[in-house]
Amino acid sequence: MLFDDRLATVLQMRSGSDAVLRTQFRQLLDLLGSQGARATGELREAGFARLGELMKQLPQEDQSRILRQPGLRLRNRDLVAFLASGEAKLAAAAMATAQLGQDDWLTLIPRLPVAARGFLRHRRDLPERVRRQLAELGVVDMVLPHLDSERRRQDSALRPETTDAAPTQAPPPSAGISALLRRIETFRQTRQGTAPAPGPAQRLPLPTGPKNDREAEPLTAIEFASDARGTVVWASERSASMLVGLDLAAPRAGTLLTRSARASARLAAHLPLSAERIAIDAAPAVSGAWVCDAAPLFDEASGAFTGYRGRLCRSPAGTVTAVNDDGEGDAMRQVLHELRTPVGAIQGFAEIIQQQLFGPAPHEYRAHAAGIAVDAAKLLAGFDEMDRLVKLEAGAVTLEPGTSDFHVAIGDTVKRLQNVLHSRGADFVLEVMEGPFLVPLAPGDALSLAWRLLATTASAMAPGETITIRLDRQDATVQLRIDCPSGLVDSTAADRGPSRRGAVSAGMFGPKFAFRLARAEAAAIGGALQCDKDQVTLVVPSLTGQEQSLSAGNDRARN
């Protein structure tokens, strides 16, 4: 045949009646089922599309009957997979009549729905490797094993031997009720004398223990594969019967599975999973905490998502708390990221209006836009500080290494605040003891820490109030002591909230947050911050001359 236009001819048939639909369905099955597994083309795709339409129009009974007709050639694994994804009767008929080779079966079975695999257990003509693969996937007949010959002999030994009873003469009619009672009593005595002694109850021949030492070992790792809906369609041999059919990678976790919101979001977006914590509540062997690593799979031809392939490993003991804490930090950082986006957009539009980039704007609008841009900048600065605090407390970031003179940082900060304090009659008095005051902080971080402590203190000072600042070195530490002003509460109490807007502010989150961030920065270099009722004490490690030379050498090497 030079030109095979049979499929095109069948597709051009007019569907005028049910008989025509059944005929077209039968012919499409025959033509598509006889093509090779790698056959491609637009005509083939049109054939599958038309077949799907016919499956919706014809009753399931008619489709099943057509599939079971003798002479139907069902040798294309793609067509078998297409039919298996349909209704139950159609899938059962397709599994019963498919004529595939061993390699095609081994490729097709992991792609089949769980219900369609179950129909294959009734077939006795499948190759040995195919039957073994079905067993690994948990497709087995739920029947009890046959009794062996030894158990049969034990059962037969328990049965009482039957002997021919001696013929008894019928009682005369005149015996009456008394004779009948004597016969019943004689029967009871005979039955009790011949009955076997009671023994232990007989047990069903079910397996009561592991077949070998390997099955007795607990599961520590499981490989799995899921379909596009997230249902596990394949798992490693020992766990197949317990995991196949579980909605492990579904976008929404089921009652048997618990996981984080981040993992659910990545599954819904078909993104890879890396060290995600999940908990399974199913069979005892697979229940508990697991670490999941999985990669999404996509069809090479169409690019469609086809499922996940991954691995489960037992979660190490003692890591659940740390993971939960890190998850809370990730959630907070994600919230901050979501907040930055609209605030940044508002700031950008306000600057456009204020600078008249798109055209003239009234002065009143420009004034409002300038105020909005300033407020947005303060919000973004506050978000940056909160993000810094979250990362420092979670250990996700470290301060930039470097060396600085803390005396210089404190002195520069006091000079910057004096102009504001003098207008209110307030003042800082700096008392410096024996130095030097070298600390393992980059100059920028040292200035930020000094500003955070002193600006918070200055914002709470009353008019005419004088605060003493003492900088001293004791042992191997640099200590900064600040007397608390009358209006400042310690960092462990609730924030009072700013009563007035001053030139110096403790930040948009108040003194408590400012001291908490300063404590986190000090802890990052091995220091501490203690807030008492009347004094705030900062303790940071100091650098010796040898450590200073080593740190300076490292800075030059980085530069």
C-alpha positions, 0 to 999 in steps of 0.5 A: 500500500503506497498511501495509507489513507484509512484513518483519514477516511474513517475520520471523514465519516458522518455520525448520523446514528448510533450504529455509525458511531459504533462503527467509527469507534470500532474502526478507530480502535483497530487503526490506532491500535495497530500503529507502532508505539512511536507513531506520530502525526497530526492525523494520529492526534485527530484520531485520538481526539475523535476517539475521546469524543466517541467515548463520551457519546457511546454507553460504557456497555457498548464500548466494552463490548466492542473492545472484547470483540474477537479480531480487535488489534490493541497493540499500541501502548499509547492507545491502551493508556488512553483507554485506561484513563476512561471509565471503569468498564472501558478500562477493564475491557482494555486491560483484558484485551490489550496485546502488548510486548514485555517492554511495552507493559513495563513502560506502560504499567507505571503510567496507568491509573491505580484502578486500571492496574488492578484489572491486570491481576486477572490476566494469566498470560503476562510475562514473568517480569510484568507480573513481578512489576505488578507485585512491586506496585502492590497489585495482588489478589486479596485471597488467603493462601491454600492450606498445605498438606501438613495442615490438612493432616493436622485437621484430619487428625482432629476429626473424630473417627466415625464407626458404624453404630449398632442397630437399635430397635425402635421403642415400642409405642407404649414407651411414651415420653419417658423413653424419649427422654432416656434416648436423648440422655443416652445421645448426650453421654455418647457425644461427650465421650467421643468428642475430642479434648478442647485445644487451642483455637485454630488460626488462619494460615496468614503470615505472622512475621517477616519473610526475611531479615530485610523486611524486619528492618525499618524503612529509612528511604523510599523512592516514589513516582506520582502522576499529574494529579499527585497520586503515587503510582510507583514506590520502591518494592517494600513500600509499594503496597502502603504508598501507591494510591496516596495523594503524596504530591497533590496540591492540597494535602489529604488527611493522611499527609501533613506538610508546610504551606510552602511545600503545597505552594511549590507543588501547585506551581510544579516546582522542585522540592528540596528538603521539605518536611512532611508527615505521613499517617498511614501504615506503621512502616511508613508513618512518621516524619520524612524529608522529601526531595522531588523533581517535576517531570514534563512530557518531551513532546508537549511539555505538559506536566506528568508528575513527580519523581522523588525520594523520601528519607527519614527525618533526623531526630532533634531537627523538627524544632529547628525546622519549624523555627526556620519555617517561621522565619521564612514565613516572616521574610515572605510577608515582608517581601509581599509588603515591600512590593506595594509600598515600593510601587506607591513610593514610585508613583508618588515620586512621579507626581512630585517630580512631574515626570509625566506632566505638570501637577498642582502644587498641592498634589506635589506636596501630598506626593512628597509626604507619601514618598517620605512615609513610604521610605520610612516603611521600607526602612522599617521593613529592612530593619525587621528583615535584618532582625529575623535573619539575625535571630534565625542565624540566616545571616552574619554581620560583615567581618571587620574592625572598628574603633567603638569610641569613634563610632560613639563619639560621632553619634553623640556629636550628630545628636547634640544639635537636636538635644541642645534645642531642648536643653538636653545633653549627653555626657560621654565618659571614656575610661581606659582604651583601646576600644577595638571591636570585631565590627565593620565601621558601618555596623558599628555606627548603626549599633551606636545610632540605634542605642543613642537615638532611642535614648535621645528620643525619650529624653525630657527637656533639660535632661542630662544622660551619662554615657560610660565607655570602658574596657574590662578584661576582653570586652568593651562595655557601654553603659547608658543611663535610662532617661525618665521616659524610657521603659526597658526592652522587656516591657510593652512599648508606650508608643510615641507621644509626639513626633520629634526630630530623633526617633527610635524607629517606626517600631518603638524602643522595644524593637530597637533594643531587640535588634541591637541585642541580636546584632551584639549576639551575632559577634558574641556580645550581649545587651542587658536592659535594666530599670535605670541602665542599658549595658552593651557588652561586646568582645574587644580585639587585642593587638594581634587580633587587630593585625590579623583582622586588618590583613584579612580585610586587605586580602578581601579588598 
